[in-house]
Amino acid sequence: MILSETNLNVPSKYVIEEWPIDIRQTKPPADQVDPKMGIGFLEWSHDDRYLLTRNDNMPNCVWIWDTQRLALISVVHQLFPIKMAKWDPTSNRFCICCGNSKLYLWSPEGCSIVNIPTPDCFSVRGLKWGADGQSISLIDKTKLSVCY
């Protein structure tokens, strides 16, 4: 799946693409002592059915693996680097933030995009689900927002 968005103020959408797709890789500087490469983070779903991974060489993508089928089932390809992705603690959906004013949700049924209505610029750089999965805290550099 590829996110299609040219401007943060216009509607966004996901587009389903057929394999093979072109996923760009970033190359770390050759002179860097400890470059970021390989799996930068991984997250298990609440029931351990799904595993979400992000390769630091492909910061715009998360890979979703079905552990019952032992297969890759989805790749979510964002236009912007993914800052964080976290599973809902009660269901098989996760939320992605990319440092802009939108949240991106994935579930086995599909993807959706949520615009964050704030009067000033709010760039989501981190997030944390409430224990019951009914709320989510969004973290900016200097602000916090709790959504229900």
N, C-alpha and C positions, 0 to 999 in steps of 0.2 A: 504494500500500500504506500502511496506517495502523497504527501501533503502538498496541495497546490495553493500557494498564497503569494501574491506579489507585493502586497502592502498590508501592514497590520491593521489598517482601518477599513479594509474591504472584507466581505464575507470569505470565509475559508471553507475548504472542502477536502475530503479524502477521495482519492481515485484508486481503484483497484487495477493493478497491473499484472500481466501474465509474466511468468518466468521465461527467459532470463531477463533480469533488469540490471541496469548499470548503477552500481553503488560505488561512489568515489571513496577512495581511501586517502587519508592524510599520512604523509611521511614525516616522522620526527626528524628534527635537525641531526645531522651526522655527528656534530660536535657536542651534543647534549649527553651528559653522563648517565642519567637514568631516565630515558624517554618514556613517555606514556604510550604503551602499546599492549595489545592483547585485551583480555576481558577486564574492563575497568570496574564494572559492578554487575552483580546478579541478584535477583530477588525471586524467592519462591512464593507462589500463590498461597492463600490461606489453607488450602487442602492438599498442597504439594503436588497438584496435578500439573501445573504449568511452571515453567522456569523462564524468567525474563533475563536476557543478557544484553550488555552493550560492549562492543569492542572499541577501545580507545582510538584505534586507527580509523573507525567509522563512527564518529561522534553524533551523526544525525540519525542513526538507526538503532532500534531495539529489535531483538530477535526473540520470538516467543516459541518455546519448545513444549510439546505435549509429552509428558513423561510416561503416560500409559501407552501411547503409540510409539514412543521413542523416535519422534519426528519433529522437524521444524514445521510449524503450522502457519506462522505469519511473520512478516517483517514490516515494521512501521518505520517509514522513512520520512523524516521531517525535513523542512527546508532549513531549519536552524539547529545548531547543536543542542542535544538533550542535556539539560542540567541535572535532572533527577527523574526517576520513575519509581513509583511505589504502588504496591498492590493494596487494594481494599482489604481490611482485615477480616471481612465477613463474606466476601463473594469473589468470583473470578473476574475481576476487572481491575485495571490499573490506571493511574493518572500519570501523565508526562508533563513536565514543565520545561520550557526552552528559553527562559529569560525574557519573555514578552508578556503581554496582558491576556494570555489565553491559556486554558487548560485543555489537554488532549486526553480523551478517555478511550480505552480499548476494552472490549469484552469478546468472548467467542462469537457473539452476535454481530459485532461490527465496531466501528469507531465513531466518535463524536467529538465536537469541538465546543468549548464553552468560553464565551467572551466574558471577561471580568469587568463588570461595570463599576469603575471608580472615577471620582472626579479629577484625580490627578494621575500622573504616570505611575503605574504599579507594574513592576517587572518581576514575575514569579521566578525565583531562583531556587526555592526549596519548598517542600510540602510535607505534611504529616497528617495521616488519617486519624480521626477519632476512633476509639476502641470499638464502637458499634457500627462503623462504616457510614454513619449518617451525617458526619461533618468532616471538614478538611480544613487544616490551617495552611495558609499560603504565606510564604516568607519572601520578602523583598530585602534589599540591602538595609533599609532603615525602618521598614513598616511590616506589620503583620495583619492579616485579614482572616477571619474565621467564616467559613461558608457552610450553610446548611442546605 
